[in-house]
Amino acid sequence: MKKTGILNPELTKLIAETGHTDTVVVTDAGLPLPETVGTKVDFALKEGQVPFLDLLDTVLNELSVEKVIMAEEIRSTSPDMHDNILSRFPNIEIQYVPHVEFKRQTENARGLVRSGEFTPYANVILVGGVVY
């Protein structure tokens, strides 16, 4: 039995296989999960479980990130969530795109990780970095 870190085998595999510039999407409960993406790890149990920020923190403990992409609508629709997300990336490039474009970009992701979050636009595309 694995003693530490992420216990979910699908999420562990997704993170281990993510390379430089690959993308991983951490989503709220409502973001469409494109059929074109092979790895979908679903942690949505019921409203609010698993919370988006808890899931994001878990992924960030093991994934190197060089850039974050968010829907520009999060700034006005969910400002508290936006601020909480930004606080996790003090020295990382943040890019904003319209939500329609955000959804289009998820189609090319290496994987999607869905939370049970009901906060609008609580979604990020994490662009893989390098650890050296």
Backbone hydrogen bonds, N-H to C=O, Kabsch-Sander energy under -0.5 kcal/mol:
donor,donor_aa,acceptor,acceptor_aa,energy
12,T,8,N,-2.4
13,K,9,P,-2.3
14,L,10,E,-2.3
15,I,11,L,-2.4
16,A,12,T,-2.4
17,E,13,K,-2.0
18,T,14,L,-0.8
18,T,15,I,-0.8
21,T,128,G,-2.5
22,D,19,G,-1.9
24,V,126,L,-2.1
25,V,111,G,-2.4
26,V,24,V,-0.5
26,V,124,V,-2.2
27,T,25,V,-0.5
27,T,113,V,-2.7
29,A,117,E,-3.0
37,V,34,P,-1.3
38,G,36,T,-0.5
39,T,110,R,-0.8
40,K,38,G,-0.6
41,V,112,L,-3.2
42,D,40,K,-0.6
43,F,41,V,-0.7
43,F,114,R,-3.0
45,L,43,F,-0.6
45,L,46,K,-0.5
45,L,49,Q,-3.0
46,K,49,Q,-1.5
48,G,116,G,-3.4
49,Q,46,K,-2.9
55,L,51,P,-2.2
56,L,52,F,-3.1
57,D,53,L,-2.5
58,T,54,D,-1.9
59,V,55,L,-2.3
60,L,56,L,-2.8
61,N,57,D,-1.3
62,E,59,V,-1.7
63,L,59,V,-1.6
66,E,127,V,-2.8
67,K,127,V,-1.0
68,V,93,E,-2.5
69,I,125,I,-2.4
70,M,95,Q,-2.6
72,E,97,V,-2.7
74,I,71,A,-1.7
75,R,72,E,-1.2
76,S,73,E,-0.6
77,T,73,E,-2.5
78,S,74,I,-1.8
82,H,78,S,-2.5
83,D,79,P,-2.5
84,N,80,D,-2.2
85,I,81,M,-2.6
86,L,82,H,-2.7
87,S,83,D,-2.0
88,R,84,N,-0.5
88,R,85,I,-1.6
89,F,86,L,-2.1
92,I,89,F,-1.1
93,E,66,E,-0.9
95,Q,68,V,-2.9
97,V,70,M,-2.1
101,E,98,P,-0.5
102,F,98,P,-2.5
103,K,99,H,-2.6
104,R,100,V,-1.6
105,Q,101,E,-2.5
106,T,102,F,-1.5
107,E,103,K,-0.6
107,E,104,R,-1.1
108,N,105,Q,-1.4
109,A,106,T,-1.6
110,R,23,T,-2.7
111,G,23,T,-1.1
112,L,39,T,-2.3
113,V,25,V,-3.2
114,R,41,V,-2.5
115,S,27,T,-2.0
116,G,50,V,-2.9
122,A,119,T,-1.5
123,N,121,Y,-2.2
124,V,26,V,-2.4
125,I,69,I,-2.5
126,L,24,V,-3.3
126,L,124,V,-0.6
127,V,67,K,-2.9
127,V,125,I,-0.6
128,G,22,D,-3.5
128,G,126,L,-0.6
129,G,64,S,-2.5
